[in-house]
C-alpha cells in the first residue's frame, strides 16, 4: 500500500529550494563543503533549521536565510 503523503513530501523535498546533505548546507552557509562537520555540530545542538529525510540532513534555503538574518540582527 502506498502512502501518498510520503510521496508528496519526498517530491516536495526534491525541489531546488531544498538542500540535501551537510555538504550542500555547508556550501550554502560557509562557501565550502569542508565545513560539513560544523553543520553536523550545529544540527546536533539544534541550532540550524533543518529536517531529516531518512539519514540525510536537509534544509530549505529560505529557512536558512531567515536564520542568518536573525543571527545578524542579534549581533547588531
Secondary structure, DSSP 8 states (H G I E B T S, - for coil): ---HHHHHHHHHHTSTTEEESHHHHHHHHHSSGGGHHHHHHHHHTT-S--EEETTEEEEEHHHHHHHHHHHHHHH-
